[in-house]
Amino acid sequence: MSEELAIKLNNCTTKGYVIAPAGYGKTHLIALAVRVSDDRQLILTHTFAGVNSIKTKMTALGVPAFKYQVETIASWSLRLCLAYPQTSGWMTGNPTSKQWSKLYECCSVLLQKQFIRHVVGASYAGVYVDEYQDCSDSQHSLILALAELFPCRILGDPLQAIFDFDEGEPVDWDASVYPTFDCLGQLETPWRWEKAGEPELGAWLKGARRKIEQGQKIDLLGELPPSVVCVHTKPEYLASHQYSSLCEQLGHNESVIALHGGDPRCKNKTHRLAQTMAGRFSSIEEVEGKELRSFLRKFGAAKTVQTGFLLALDFAKKCFTGVGNALTAGTKRGDVAKKSKGTKYPSVLNAANDYLNNPTSNHLRSFFLALKANPETSAYRRDLLYRFLHVLKMHIDGEGATLSEAGDNYQREMRHTGRPLNHRKLIGTTLLVKGLEYDHAVILDADTLTAKDLYVAMTRGSKSLTIVGSSRYLPAR
C-alpha cells in the first residue's frame, strides 16, 4: 500500500492530501514518493527535529540527495524574503514570535512576482508539506501560493492539531483543506507498534482513534491489550498514584514519557512532579526557553555581585532539589564565607567564593557544576540546567558580548540542534512531545485531557501505555 500511495503522490499534478495518523509511517511515505520522482522536490516541515528525521529516512532508503531539499517553512520563507529584500519588503534576520505571520504574508506576496515564480519553479518540480495540522492560517496561505507553481501534497493528521499559534489560528481542515485539496489516501497500518512487537497495542489504539473521531468514549474497563494499564483512583489520591506509577517505570533503562495535557498551566505541574520525584524523572522545557531568557535579563541587570549571585541561587533552586542543604549560611546570604571544620561541602563553598570574589561566567559555571556533583542535590529540570550551562560555555568562549547575547545565540543554535537532553525518564506536556516517540507512555490526570491531547498522549509509547485518572470513559472533557 505504501509503494502504491507513494506513486500516487508522485503522480499528483495538482493539490492533494494524505491523512497520516501518529506512528503510521508518514516520513517513510514521503521518502518513498521522492525516491520515485524524476525531479527535485521541496519538502517543508515545522521543526528542525522534523527536518533531521526526514533527512535520516531519505538516507536510510537510499534517496539521492539531488532529488530533494528539506527545510522548515519558517527558514525557507525567511531565506527567500531576505534574498529579495526590496521586493519582499522584509529585512529582519531574526523575527520574533509575533513577526512570523507578517513574514509569511510577505513571502506569499513575493511568490506572486513573475520573476520569483520563475526562480522557484525552476528550482523544484513539486512540494511536500509535512505535519500539516501544525500549520497556521498564514502558513496555509503561503502553501496555496506555492501550489500555484507546481504540484502540492500535504500530509498530516487533524486529530493531532493541538498547537496554539502566535502568528494566527491553526488551519481549519474542514474549511480550508478538504474543499480545495484532493484526497490521495490514508495510511492504515500502525507501524510504530508493529515494529516494537506490540501489534495488539497498535490495533487497540487504531480502534480508540476511530472512537475519538466519531465523538465516542473509550471504555477503560473494556477489553484491553496486556500493554495497556489503567490506574483508577479517586481525585484525592491522584497525586500518590501518579507518583507510584512513575516509580514502577524506574526498574528498566528504556525511555518513558509521563504526560500532562497541553494547557499552559500544566508546565508547572510537570516541574512540581519532577521535583517530587527528586530528579529520577526530569521535566522538559518549552522550546522558546522563556524562563532562562527572563533569568538572563534580570541577572544582567543586577547592580551588585551579591544581587546577581542571589538571583543565580534562586535559579539553581529551579534546577535542583536540595540546594539549601549544600550551602553554608553565609553563601545563602550571598556573602564570601569562611571555611571551617564544620563546612560540609567545601567544594561548593569554594566555588561560590570564587564567583563572589571574581564574578565571571567561568566561575558561575563551576559553581553550578559543583551543585550538580553534590550528593545533597538532584537535577529535576535537566533541560533548563543544561541550557544554562551551554549558555555559560558560549559566553566563556566569546560567543556573545554579554550573557544575554550568548543566550540569544544559543537559542538560535538550539533550533537546529534540538534540546540538550538525553535523560531516559521525562515528564512533559503533549505540546512539547507531539511527534516524538518513546518506549513507554504514562498519561497523568487523564480526565483533564481534551480528545486531541488524549490521542497525542496515547500514541507516544511504542511498547506500553499507562493511564492514570478517575474516569472510566475517556475523553472525559
Buried (B, 14 or more C-beta within 10 A) or exposed (E): EBEEBBBBBBEBEEBBBBBBBBBBBBBBBBBBBBBBBEEBBBBBBBBBBBBBBBBEBBEEBEBEEEBBBBBBBBBBBBEBBBEBEEBBEBEBEEBEEEBBBBBBBBBBBBBEBEEBBEBBBEEBBBBBBBBBBBBBBBBBBBBBBBBEBBBBBBBBBBBBBBBEBEBBEBBEBEEBBEEEBEEBBBBEBBBBBBEBEBBBBBBBBBEBBEBBEEEEBBEBEEEBBEBBBBBBBEEEEBBEBBBEBBEBBEEEEBBBBBBBBBBEEBBEBBBBBBBBBEBBBBBBBBBEBEBBBEBBEBBBEBEEBBBBBBBBBEBBBBBBBBBBEBBBEBBBEBBBBEEEEEBEBEBBBBBBBBBBEEBEBBBBBBBBBBBBEBEBBBBBBBBBBBBBBBBBBBBBEEBBEEBBBBBBBBBEEBBEEEBBBEBBBBBBBBBBBBBBBBBBBBBBBBBBBBBBBBBBBBBBBBBBBBBBBBBBEBBBE
